[in-house]
Amino acid sequence: MKIEDENYYRVFPISFGKEFSNKGAYIYLLLLFKSDYNTGKSNVLLETLSEEAGYDADTISSYLHKAKEYVDITKQYIKDANGQPKTKNFYKVHIPFKDFIMVSRNFLNLHFDNLTLKEETDIKGFILLIKCLCLNNCNLTFYSLREMAKHLKISYSTIQKYMKKCIELKLIEQHK
């Protein structure tokens, strides 16, 4: 299947949302959008991901190395601008063919007043995790906060904190 605009969305594995933190989820999403839509290959620099996520390159690298089931990382020796040898990571994300959510590029462009880049990364990552719990790729879940904490392997207090912030930002509605 050929997609007209391959840069518009990416498929995000639901299982990733149940195994990693909100920060890790958003970092992985950034890598997905920096990867070829069809092959999953990317030669993005850690520094680029760092600038977009607001976390240092070591933190980004740590999260990507933890995601071995979802991304292959190959180190290669290349020459820098001065002809000196240096190592560079090349990435290949595994593109899921089932059990995924679709994420629009517009999601990356969301920005919130009075939040730092790190706070935005954490909020967006939290939304990704919640979306992985929604029914049949819609935007509805019947899980309580305690059940979400159990499924996402995040503490109840963390779920409460991010849920409160998302409701305040009008990103999530809570129905009673």
C-alpha positions as CSV (number, residue, x, y, z in Angstrom):
1,M,0.0,0.0,0.0
2,K,1.5,3.3,-1.0
3,I,0.6,6.3,1.2
4,E,0.6,9.8,-0.6
5,D,2.1,11.7,2.3
6,E,4.4,9.4,4.2
7,N,5.4,12.1,6.6
8,Y,1.9,12.8,8.0
9,Y,1.6,9.9,10.5
10,R,3.4,6.9,12.0
11,V,2.2,3.7,13.6
12,F,3.1,3.3,17.3
13,P,3.1,-0.2,18.8
14,I,0.5,-0.5,21.6
15,S,2.8,-2.9,23.4
16,F,5.5,-0.2,23.7
17,G,3.0,1.9,25.7
18,K,2.6,-0.9,28.2
19,E,6.4,-1.4,28.7
20,F,8.0,2.0,28.8
21,S,7.5,5.3,30.6
22,N,5.9,8.4,29.1
23,K,9.3,9.9,28.4
24,G,10.5,6.8,26.6
25,A,7.3,6.6,24.6
26,Y,7.6,10.2,23.3
27,I,11.3,9.7,22.5
28,Y,10.5,6.6,20.5
29,L,7.8,8.5,18.7
30,L,10.3,11.2,17.7
31,L,12.5,8.5,16.3
32,L,9.6,7.1,14.4
33,F,9.1,10.4,12.7
34,K,12.8,10.7,11.9
35,S,12.7,7.2,10.3
36,D,11.8,6.2,6.8
37,Y,8.1,5.4,6.6
38,N,8.6,2.1,4.6
39,T,11.9,0.8,5.8
40,G,12.1,2.2,9.4
41,K,15.8,3.3,8.8
42,S,17.1,6.4,10.3
43,N,20.4,8.1,10.7
44,V,19.1,10.9,12.9
45,L,21.6,12.3,15.4
46,L,21.0,11.9,19.1
47,E,21.6,15.6,19.4
48,T,18.6,16.2,17.1
49,L,16.3,14.0,19.2
50,S,17.7,15.7,22.3
51,E,16.8,19.2,21.0
52,E,13.3,18.1,20.2
53,A,12.6,16.2,23.4
54,G,14.4,18.6,25.8
55,Y,16.5,15.8,27.4
56,D,20.3,15.4,27.0
57,A,21.7,13.0,24.4
58,D,22.7,10.4,27.1
59,T,19.1,10.2,28.3
60,I,17.8,9.8,24.8
61,S,20.4,7.1,24.1
62,S,19.6,5.3,27.3
63,Y,15.9,5.1,26.4
64,L,16.5,3.9,22.8
65,H,18.9,1.2,24.0
66,K,16.2,-0.1,26.4
67,A,13.8,-0.4,23.5
68,K,15.8,-3.3,21.8
69,E,12.6,-5.1,20.9
70,Y,11.4,-2.1,18.9
71,V,14.6,-0.6,17.4
72,D,17.9,-1.9,16.1
73,I,20.9,0.3,16.8
74,T,24.0,-0.2,14.7
75,K,27.3,1.7,15.5
76,Q,29.4,2.6,12.5
77,Y,32.6,4.4,12.2
78,I,32.5,7.4,9.9
79,K,34.7,10.5,9.3
80,D,33.8,13.8,10.8
81,A,34.2,17.1,8.9
82,N,37.9,17.1,9.7
83,G,38.4,13.6,8.4
84,Q,38.7,12.2,11.9
85,P,37.1,8.8,12.7
86,K,34.0,8.9,15.0
87,T,31.2,6.6,15.8
88,K,27.6,7.2,14.8
89,N,24.5,5.3,15.6
90,F,22.2,4.2,12.8
91,Y,18.6,3.1,13.8
92,K,16.0,0.9,12.3
93,V,12.6,0.9,14.0
94,H,10.4,-2.1,13.7
95,I,7.2,-1.2,12.0
96,P,4.2,-3.0,13.5
97,F,1.6,-4.6,11.2
98,K,-1.0,-5.1,13.9
99,D,-1.8,-3.8,17.4
100,F,-0.8,-0.2,16.9
101,I,-2.2,3.3,17.1
102,M,-1.8,5.9,14.4
103,V,-0.1,9.2,15.5
104,S,-0.4,12.3,13.4
105,R,2.6,14.6,12.8
106,N,0.4,17.4,14.2
107,F,0.8,15.7,17.6
108,L,4.5,16.5,17.5
109,N,3.6,20.2,16.8
110,L,1.4,20.6,19.9
111,H,2.8,23.2,22.3
112,F,1.5,24.4,25.6
113,D,2.0,27.8,27.1
114,N,3.9,27.9,30.4
115,L,5.4,24.4,30.0
116,T,9.1,23.6,29.4
117,L,10.1,21.4,26.5
118,K,10.7,18.5,29.0
119,E,7.3,19.0,30.5
120,E,5.7,19.0,27.0
121,T,7.6,15.8,26.3
122,D,6.3,14.2,29.5
123,I,2.7,15.2,28.8
124,K,2.8,14.1,25.2
125,G,4.3,10.8,26.2
126,F,1.6,10.3,28.8
127,I,-1.1,10.9,26.2
128,L,0.5,8.3,24.0
129,L,0.4,5.8,26.9
130,I,-3.3,6.6,27.6
131,K,-4.1,6.2,23.9
132,C,-2.6,2.7,24.0
133,L,-5.3,1.8,26.5
134,C,-8.2,3.2,24.6
135,L,-10.8,1.0,23.0
136,N,-10.3,-0.1,19.4
137,N,-8.2,2.9,18.4
138,C,-10.7,5.4,19.6
139,N,-10.2,8.0,22.3
140,L,-12.2,6.4,25.0
141,T,-11.1,4.2,28.0
142,F,-13.1,2.9,30.9
143,Y,-10.1,2.2,33.1
144,S,-9.9,3.8,36.4
145,L,-6.6,5.6,37.3
146,R,-5.6,2.6,39.4
147,E,-6.2,0.2,36.6
148,M,-4.2,2.5,34.2
149,A,-1.4,2.5,36.7
150,K,-1.4,-1.3,36.8
151,H,-1.6,-1.7,33.0
152,L,1.0,1.0,32.2
153,K,3.4,0.1,35.1
154,I,3.4,3.7,36.3
155,S,2.8,4.7,39.9
156,Y,-0.7,5.8,40.8
157,S,0.6,9.2,42.0
158,T,2.3,9.7,38.6
159,I,-0.9,8.9,36.7
160,Q,-2.8,11.3,39.0
161,K,-0.3,14.1,38.4
162,Y,-0.3,13.8,34.6
163,M,-4.1,13.2,34.4
164,K,-4.7,16.3,36.4
165,K,-2.4,18.3,34.1
166,C,-4.0,16.9,31.0
167,I,-7.5,17.8,32.2
168,E,-6.2,21.3,33.1
169,L,-4.8,21.7,29.6
170,K,-8.2,20.3,28.2
171,L,-6.4,17.5,26.5
172,I,-8.4,14.8,28.3
173,E,-12.0,14.9,29.5
174,Q,-13.0,12.9,32.5
175,H,-16.6,11.6,32.5
176,K,-18.3,10.6,35.6
